[in-house]
Amino acid sequence: MVELLKEKVLRGESIDQIEALTLLNWPNKEEVYAAANEIRIHHHGNTMDMCSILNARSGRCSEDCKWCSQSAFHKTNIEEYELVDLKEAEEMAKSNAEKGVHKFSLVTSGRAISNHNLDKLCGVYKSIQKNTPIRLCASMGLLKKDQLQKLKDSGVEHYHCNIETAPSFFSELVSSHSMEEKIQTIKQAQSIGMEVCSGGIIGMGETPEQRIEMAFTLNQLNILSIPINVLTPIKGTQLEGMERLTDDEILTTFALFRFINPKAKIRMAAGRNLFAHIQDKALSAGVNAALVGDFLTTIGSNINQDKEIFTKAGFSIVNEDVKDTANI
């Protein structure tokens, strides 16, 4: 059955919910992982896409997301600041570009960035675009169309807005905004020609079936960059006591997301330290992208070490989409 579903996807057809559940419950998960890897190779070869982020505004968030250490509803002793040093942001982007990172994003806490701060960060993006070949991304909350257009005009090609989880589970985790508002932001970004990166966090109490629901939702939104974060329970948040996912749950999620979103970049994101011991298996279970360097509020990975890991696993980290730097 796994072979038949793999061939179906390779022919350009889509699997349905029932077929995805069959893969979820398949007794030999190694077959599922191997098939997902073949689908990845078919659509993407052995290229690895690397992106990095900088926490440009930290804490003081008005939203009540149960997992988040930056929420004002939680007491996590997180560092708080209104805006990162702008020179630091430019220097980090330049450093990451020199290390071969393909995309760089500024991420701000809060429901949406203020227009005042948006204008400041647009200036940073313009400077980065002028001086480095790195592609630019932004993650600044539930923005309006004119705000997204400002970002695009400043050189930002990608907008990040996670749907976080399955639509049927979202209200269990957040009450201060809705899934519909997130989807509206995603569609507005797409309407002005921005590419959208959207995924979520697994291990927040959702069922395996709801992870499949999230994967299909992203497919329907035509998302081609999907970060999958594994929850790192943070003391002081409402999810601090969540049990960690098993290795098979993590690997199966990567594989099923590949089956359901064969043309997307399936990206290892936060929580990589929780499955570092099986990272090689993840890299052969459908993954072809990674968030590298430090994450928002947790320590991430060493970029140069990551490059060695990916190369040893058979991936090329050459950026085929790099900008023409002849005039930089």
C-alpha positions, -999 to 999 in steps of 0.1 A, spaced: 0 0 0 28 24 8 44 18 -25 11 24 -43 6 57 -25 41 68 -32 36 61 -69 4 80 -68 22 111 -55 50 107 -80 25 107 -108 13 141 -96 -18 130 -79 -28 138 -43 -35 114 -15 -67 119 5 -74 119 42 -82 82 43 -50 73 25 -30 96 49 -46 78 79 -35 45 63 1 58 63 -3 70 98 -13 36 110 10 16 88 29 -9 110 62 -6 92 70 30 96 104 26 79 86 19 47 67 52 51 99 72 58 117 57 28 88 64 5 87 100 17 124 103 10 118 92 -26 91 118 -30 115 145 -17 142 134 -41 118 133 -70 107 169 -65 137 186 -49 168 165 -56 193 167 -27 192 204 -21 189 217 14 173 252 21 186 270 51 170 300 68 177 320 100 158 344 122 164 372 146 141 381 174 136 418 165 110 426 192 108 404 223 81 399 249 52 421 259 29 402 235 -9 408 240 -18 374 226 -26 344 248 -10 315 229 -6 288 254 29 276 243 46 310 240 71 324 264 67 359 250 30 362 259 22 388 286 -1 361 301 30 341 311 57 347 336 89 333 319 115 359 328 122 363 291 143 393 279 120 421 267 129 449 243 109 470 220 132 467 190 166 451 184 196 472 176 193 479 139 230 476 133 230 442 149 203 430 126 222 441 95 254 425 108 237 392 116 222 391 81 256 397 65 272 370 87 246 345 79 248 352 42 286 346 44 279 312 60 257 302 31 222 308 47 196 313 20 170 334 38 170 357 68 139 369 87 132 395 114 105 382 138 85 405 161 63 396 190 28 409 193 -4 407 174 10 430 147 40 452 145 34 490 149 37 512 118 65 531 136 85 500 141 76 486 107 91 517 90 123 513 110 127 476 101 119 484 64 150 506 65 170 476 78 157 454 50 166 480 24 201 481 37 205 443 39 192 440 4 217 465 -9 247 449 8 241 411 9 227 385 -15 206 368 12 168 365 5 146 384 29 116 372 50 95 388 77 73 375 105 54 404 121 20 391 129 -14 398 115 -5 426 91 -28 445 67 -23 446 30 -6 480 29 18 469 56 27 438 37 32 459 6 57 481 25 77 451 34 76 439 -2 87 473 -15 117 470 10 129 438 -6 111 412 15 100 384 -8 87 359 18 62 364 47 60 339 75 27 333 93 22 299 110 -13 285 112 2 267 143 -20 236 144 -51 221 129 -82 243 125 -101 220 148 -76 224 176 -67 261 173 -92 275 197 -79 251 224 -46 270 223 -55 306 215 -85 328 222 -71 363 214 -71 357 176 -85 331 152 -73 308 125 -94 327 101 -73 359 108 -41 340 101 -54 326 69 -65 361 58 -30 374 64 -16 345 44 -39 352 15 -32 389 15 5 383 13 0 359 -16 -23 384 -33 6 410 -36 30 384 -49 48 374 -17 57 338 -11 44 325 22 61 303 48 36 287 72 36 256 94 31 249 130 41 232 163 35 196 170 33 182 205 8 207 220 -18 181 228 -32 176 193 -40 142 180 -20 126 151 -51 129 130 -51 167 137 -15 169 124 -27 154 92 -55 180 92 -29 207 95 -9 193 66 -40 193 43 -49 228 54 -14 240 43 -18 222 10 -51 239 4 -34 273 10 -7 264 -15 21 268 11 55 258 -3 76 264 28 64 245 58 83 248 91 76 220 116 84 229 152 85 203 179 72 219 212 99 227 237 79 230 269 89 263 286 85 268 323 59 295 330 38 288 300 5 268 301 21 240 282 51 236 304 40 201 315 33 186 281 48 152 275 74 150 247 66 133 215 81 99 206 107 96 179 82 78 157 56 106 161 81 132 150 94 112 120 60 101 109 49 138 109 77 148 86 69 119 63 32 125 61 37 162 55 59 152 26 33 129 12 6 156 15 28 185 4 52 169 -20 64 201 -37 69 221 -4 101 226 15 95 206 47 116 225 73 130 213 106 126 243 129 125 248 167 129 218 189 156 202 169 176 196 201 148 173 211 154 149 182 190 155 175 196 118 181 173 109 151 181 139 129 198 117 103 166 97 101 145 129 97 168 139 68 158 107 51 121 109 59 111 138 36 129 168 51 147 192 28 150 225 47 160 237 81 159 267 104 195 272 115 212 293 142 194 304 173 156 304 174 133 330 190 136 321 226 156 289 226 192 281 217 194 266 182 222 252 162 257 261 149 254 270 113 288 256 102 281 223 121 247 221 104 263 225 70 286 196 78 257 174 89 236 182 58 266 176 35 274 143 52 238 133 47 242 138 10 226 173 6 239 202 -14 235 236 3 242 256 -28 215 282 -31 200 280 -66 178 310 -60 206 333 -49 203 369 -61 227 383 -87 254 399 -67 273 415 -96 261 449 -87 263 446 -49 
